[in-house]
């Protein structure tokens, strides 16, 4: 049902957004496994592709899963030919890095880091990193790049005035995208000067960042934000590959306690993070006025009448210039399970 909500949300966006429809269709396909309109029409029997190269390109660009490409090929090729072309497509797909996966933690600046094995025991990994579980958990989602100076300044003020006071009063763990850029950089700066410091856990695809012992470094690798307490480096080759792990790790740390995602600004990857959180049963708070994806989600979530994402409790909308609204959501979503930490006596 949640996945359906996400698709409906994007369809609502498509009707209301000012973005070019083709760009939105491409984003939609990349996130939800759909192809652009002409290919969707062919899949529905309304048109036919001119060449097999179209399907191959879609698969190689990540617009469709490889297994879907085989299903499409089978519609107009013999089983033998479809299988042969499918094998060719798979052989061209990017392979996972051969980076060995260690079951031991290692130091990253002042923090501990660990590679997450795709088939490993996530509970054991969290234990090795001394990450406490069964704690209310907040996933901090949003923009890492392409934020304007104005957006960065406004978000920095909001983090300090709205978000930081809440982590001082609630025993939460905070999870974010780990890199020293955008909202994570801003969060790290506020965290560094904060009197109360909950666990600050970075989750990111291992192949996209710099870390000690990495065997395949790339010029585009990003730095990790230095104020984190732990880092979990997840499988994959693209930024968005960490989205599902962000939700899984958030759910694993929360355990029987509530988890809540907070979306500030964000680009295309943020859409996938939102989808993965909703699929994991984690409600999303979107900060309207912070720009880009957060604003688009706020608009789309308020559509749909009685079936809107707001009325189902999946999405909460708060405003950047009204910090008290975030406190109300925290009270509602975290209050019953996470009593405020008593202030020390003077």
C-alpha positions as CSV (number, residue, x, y, z in Angstrom):
1,X,0.0,0.0,0.0
2,X,2.8,2.4,0.8
3,X,4.5,1.8,-2.5
4,X,1.2,2.5,-4.2
5,X,1.0,5.8,-2.3
6,X,4.5,6.7,-3.6
7,X,3.4,6.1,-7.2
8,X,0.2,8.1,-6.7
9,X,2.2,10.9,-5.2
10,X,4.4,11.1,-8.2
11,X,1.4,11.1,-10.5
12,X,-0.1,13.9,-8.6
13,X,3.2,15.8,-8.8
14,X,3.2,15.3,-12.6
15,X,-0.1,17.1,-12.9
16,X,0.8,20.0,-10.7
17,X,4.5,20.5,-11.0
18,X,6.2,23.2,-13.1
19,X,9.0,20.9,-14.0
20,X,9.3,19.7,-17.7
21,X,7.1,16.6,-18.0
22,X,9.8,14.7,-19.8
23,X,12.2,15.3,-16.9
24,X,9.7,14.2,-14.4
25,X,8.8,11.1,-16.4
26,X,12.5,10.1,-16.5
27,X,12.8,10.6,-12.7
28,X,9.6,8.6,-12.3
29,X,11.0,5.8,-14.3
30,X,14.3,5.7,-12.5
31,X,12.7,5.6,-9.1
32,X,9.8,3.2,-9.7
33,X,10.9,0.9,-12.5
34,X,8.8,2.6,-15.2
35,X,10.2,3.7,-18.5
36,X,9.5,7.0,-20.3
37,X,6.0,7.5,-21.8
38,X,6.7,6.1,-25.3
39,X,8.1,2.8,-23.8
40,X,5.3,2.6,-21.2
41,X,2.9,2.9,-24.1
42,X,4.6,0.1,-25.9
43,X,4.5,-2.1,-22.8
44,X,0.8,-1.4,-22.6
45,X,0.3,-2.5,-26.2
46,X,-0.2,0.9,-27.6
47,X,3.1,1.3,-29.4
48,X,6.2,-0.7,-30.4
49,X,9.9,0.2,-29.9
50,X,11.8,0.8,-33.1
51,X,14.9,-1.1,-32.1
52,X,16.1,-3.5,-29.4
53,X,18.7,-0.9,-28.5
54,X,16.0,1.1,-26.7
55,X,15.5,-1.7,-24.2
56,X,19.2,-2.2,-23.8
57,X,19.8,1.5,-23.2
58,X,17.0,1.6,-20.6
59,X,18.6,-1.3,-18.7
60,X,22.1,0.1,-18.9
61,X,20.9,3.5,-17.8
62,X,19.2,2.0,-14.8
63,X,15.7,3.0,-16.0
64,X,14.5,-0.6,-15.8
65,X,15.7,-3.7,-13.9
66,X,17.6,-6.3,-15.9
67,X,14.9,-8.9,-15.2
68,X,12.3,-6.5,-16.7
69,X,14.4,-6.1,-19.8
70,X,14.2,-9.9,-20.3
71,X,10.4,-9.8,-19.9
72,X,10.1,-7.1,-22.6
73,X,12.5,-8.9,-24.9
74,X,10.5,-12.1,-24.6
75,X,7.4,-10.3,-26.0
76,X,8.8,-10.2,-29.5
77,X,11.9,-12.5,-29.6
78,X,12.2,-16.2,-29.3
79,X,13.2,-17.5,-25.9
80,X,16.7,-18.3,-27.2
81,X,17.3,-14.9,-28.8
82,X,15.8,-13.1,-25.8
83,X,18.0,-15.0,-23.4
84,X,21.1,-14.3,-25.5
85,X,20.4,-10.6,-25.7
86,X,19.6,-10.5,-22.0
87,X,23.0,-12.1,-21.2
88,X,24.7,-9.4,-23.3
89,X,22.9,-6.7,-21.4
90,X,23.8,-8.2,-18.0
91,X,27.4,-8.5,-19.1
92,X,27.5,-4.7,-19.7
93,X,25.9,-3.7,-16.4
94,X,28.2,-2.2,-13.7
95,X,29.5,-4.9,-11.4
96,X,29.8,-4.6,-7.7
97,X,33.2,-3.5,-6.4
98,X,35.6,-6.3,-5.4
99,X,36.3,-4.4,-2.2
100,X,36.6,-7.0,0.5
101,X,34.0,-6.9,3.3
102,X,35.5,-7.0,6.8
103,X,33.5,-8.1,9.8
104,X,35.5,-5.8,12.0
105,X,35.2,-2.1,12.6
106,X,38.0,0.3,11.7
107,X,38.7,4.0,12.7
108,X,37.5,6.8,10.5
109,X,38.8,10.1,12.0
110,X,37.3,10.2,15.6
111,X,34.6,7.7,14.7
112,X,34.3,4.0,14.0
113,X,33.3,2.7,10.6
114,X,32.3,-0.6,9.1
115,X,31.4,-2.1,5.8
116,X,27.9,-3.6,5.6
117,X,27.7,-7.0,3.9
118,X,24.6,-7.4,1.7
119,X,23.9,-10.8,3.2
120,X,25.4,-10.1,6.6
121,X,23.8,-9.9,10.0
122,X,22.8,-6.3,10.4
123,X,22.3,-6.7,14.2
124,X,25.8,-8.0,14.6
125,X,27.2,-5.1,12.6
126,X,25.4,-2.6,14.8
127,X,26.7,-4.4,17.9
128,X,30.3,-4.4,16.6
129,X,30.0,-0.6,16.1
130,X,28.5,-0.3,19.6
131,X,25.4,1.3,18.2
132,X,22.6,0.9,20.8
133,X,19.3,-0.5,19.4
134,X,15.7,-0.2,20.6
135,X,16.1,3.6,20.6
136,X,13.8,6.2,18.9
137,X,15.5,7.0,15.7
138,X,15.4,10.1,13.4
139,X,16.5,9.8,9.8
140,X,17.7,13.1,8.4
141,X,17.2,13.2,4.6
142,X,17.9,15.8,2.0
143,X,20.2,17.8,-0.2
144,X,23.9,17.2,-0.4
145,X,24.6,19.3,-3.5
146,X,22.9,21.8,-5.7
147,X,21.7,23.9,-2.8
148,X,21.9,27.6,-3.2
149,X,23.6,29.8,-0.6
150,X,20.3,31.2,0.4
151,X,18.9,27.7,1.0
152,X,21.9,26.7,3.0
153,X,21.7,29.7,5.2
154,X,17.9,29.2,5.8
155,X,18.4,25.5,6.6
156,X,21.3,26.2,8.9
157,X,19.1,28.5,11.0
158,X,16.3,25.9,11.0
159,X,18.6,23.1,12.2
160,X,19.8,25.2,15.0
161,X,16.5,26.6,16.1
162,X,14.1,23.8,15.3
163,X,15.9,20.4,15.1
164,X,18.8,20.7,17.6
165,X,16.6,21.7,20.6
166,X,14.6,18.5,20.1
167,X,17.6,16.1,20.1
168,X,18.6,17.7,23.3
169,X,15.3,16.7,24.9
170,X,14.7,13.2,23.4
171,X,17.0,10.1,23.6
172,X,17.1,9.6,19.9
173,X,19.7,8.3,17.5
174,X,20.2,10.3,14.3
175,X,21.0,8.8,10.9
176,X,22.0,10.8,7.9
177,X,23.9,10.6,4.5
178,X,27.3,10.9,6.1
179,X,29.1,13.2,3.5
180,X,30.6,16.6,4.4
181,X,28.2,18.5,2.1
182,X,24.8,20.2,2.1
183,X,22.5,19.5,5.0
184,X,24.7,16.8,6.5
185,X,27.6,19.4,6.7
186,X,25.2,21.9,8.4
187,X,24.0,19.2,10.8
188,X,27.5,18.3,11.7
189,X,28.4,21.9,12.5
190,X,25.5,22.4,14.8
191,X,26.1,19.0,16.4
192,X,29.7,19.9,17.1
193,X,28.7,22.9,19.2
194,X,25.7,21.2,20.8
195,X,25.8,20.5,24.5
196,X,23.8,17.2,24.1
197,X,25.2,14.8,21.5
198,X,23.1,11.8,20.6
199,X,24.6,9.1,18.4
200,X,25.1,10.6,14.9
201,X,25.4,7.7,12.4
202,X,26.3,8.2,8.8
203,X,25.0,5.8,6.1
204,X,26.4,6.0,2.6
205,X,27.3,3.8,-0.4
206,X,30.9,2.7,0.2
207,X,32.1,3.3,-3.4
208,X,31.1,7.0,-3.3
209,X,33.2,8.3,-0.4
210,X,36.8,8.3,0.9
211,X,37.6,5.9,3.8
212,X,40.8,4.2,5.2
213,X,41.6,1.0,3.4
214,X,39.5,1.6,0.3
215,X,41.1,-0.2,-2.6
216,X,39.4,1.6,-5.5
217,X,39.4,5.3,-5.0
218,X,37.9,7.7,-7.5
219,X,38.5,11.5,-8.0
220,X,34.8,12.1,-7.4
221,X,34.8,10.4,-3.9
222,X,33.4,12.6,-1.3
223,X,34.7,13.3,2.2
224,X,32.9,12.0,5.3
225,X,31.5,14.6,7.7
226,X,34.0,14.6,10.7
227,X,31.6,14.9,13.7
228,X,29.8,11.6,13.3
229,X,30.1,8.9,16.0
230,X,29.8,5.9,13.5
231,X,29.7,5.2,9.8
232,X,28.0,2.4,8.0
233,X,29.4,1.9,4.4
234,X,26.8,0.1,2.4
235,X,26.9,-2.0,-0.8
236,X,26.4,-0.5,-4.2
237,X,28.0,1.9,-6.8
238,X,25.6,4.8,-6.8
239,X,24.4,7.3,-4.2
240,X,20.8,6.1,-4.4
241,X,21.9,2.5,-3.6
242,X,22.2,3.6,0.1
243,X,18.5,4.6,0.3
244,X,17.2,1.1,1.1
245,X,20.0,0.6,3.7
246,X,19.2,3.9,5.3
247,X,15.7,2.7,6.0
248,X,16.7,-0.8,7.0
249,X,19.3,0.5,9.4
250,X,16.9,3.1,10.8
251,X,14.3,0.4,11.4
252,X,17.0,-2.0,13.0
253,X,18.2,0.7,15.4
254,X,14.7,1.7,16.4
255,X,13.6,-1.8,17.0
256,X,10.3,-1.6,19.0
257,X,10.7,2.2,19.3
258,X,9.4,4.6,16.7
259,X,11.4,5.9,13.8
260,X,10.8,9.2,12.0
261,X,12.4,10.6,8.8
262,X,12.9,14.4,8.3
263,X,13.3,15.6,4.7
264,X,15.0,18.9,4.1
265,X,15.5,20.1,0.5
266,X,16.9,17.2,-1.5
267,X,17.2,16.1,-5.1
268,X,16.3,12.9,-7.0
269,X,18.0,10.6,-4.5
270,X,15.7,12.0,-1.8
271,X,12.7,10.7,-3.6
272,X,14.1,7.2,-3.3
273,X,14.9,7.7,0.3
274,X,11.3,8.8,1.0
275,X,10.0,5.8,-0.9
276,X,12.2,3.4,1.1
277,X,11.3,5.0,4.4
278,X,7.5,4.7,3.7
279,X,7.9,1.1,2.6
280,X,9.7,0.4,5.9
281,X,6.8,2.0,7.8
282,X,8.7,5.1,8.7
283,X,6.7,8.3,8.5
284,X,8.3,11.3,6.7
285,X,8.3,14.9,7.9
286,X,8.9,17.2,5.0
287,X,10.1,20.7,5.7
288,X,8.2,23.0,3.3
289,X,10.2,26.1,2.3
290,X,13.5,24.3,2.4
291,X,13.4,23.8,-1.4
292,X,13.3,21.2,-4.2
293,X,12.1,17.7,-3.2
294,X,10.9,18.7,0.2
295,X,8.6,21.4,-1.3
296,X,7.4,19.1,-4.1
297,X,6.6,16.4,-1.5
298,X,4.8,18.9,0.7
299,X,2.6,20.0,-2.3
300,X,1.9,16.4,-3.5
301,X,1.2,15.0,-0.1
302,X,-1.6,17.5,0.5
303,X,-3.4,16.3,-2.6
304,X,-5.7,13.3,-2.9
305,X,-8.6,14.2,-0.5
306,X,-9.4,11.5,2.0
307,X,-6.6,9.2,0.6
308,X,-3.9,11.9,0.9
309,X,-0.6,10.9,2.5
310,X,-1.2,13.4,5.3
311,X,-4.4,11.9,6.4
312,X,-3.0,8.4,6.3
313,X,-0.2,9.6,8.6
314,X,2.6,8.7,6.2
315,X,3.7,12.3,5.6
316,X,3.7,15.3,7.9
317,X,4.3,18.8,6.5
318,X,6.0,21.4,8.7
319,X,7.2,24.9,7.6
320,X,10.7,26.2,7.7
321,X,9.7,29.4,9.4
322,X,7.6,27.7,12.1
323,X,10.0,25.6,14.3
324,X,7.2,24.8,16.8
325,X,5.5,22.6,14.2
326,X,8.4,20.1,14.3
327,X,8.1,19.9,18.0
328,X,4.5,19.0,17.7
329,X,5.3,16.2,15.3
330,X,8.1,14.9,17.6
331,X,5.6,15.0,20.5
332,X,3.1,13.0,18.5
333,X,5.4,10.5,16.9
334,X,8.1,10.1,19.6
335,X,6.5,11.3,22.7
336,X,4.6,8.2,23.8
337,X,7.8,6.0,23.5
338,X,10.6,8.5,24.2
339,X,10.0,10.6,27.3
340,X,12.0,13.8,27.4
341,X,15.4,13.5,29.1
342,X,15.2,15.1,32.6
343,X,17.3,18.3,32.8
344,X,20.1,18.0,35.3
345,X,19.6,20.0,38.5
346,X,21.7,23.2,38.7
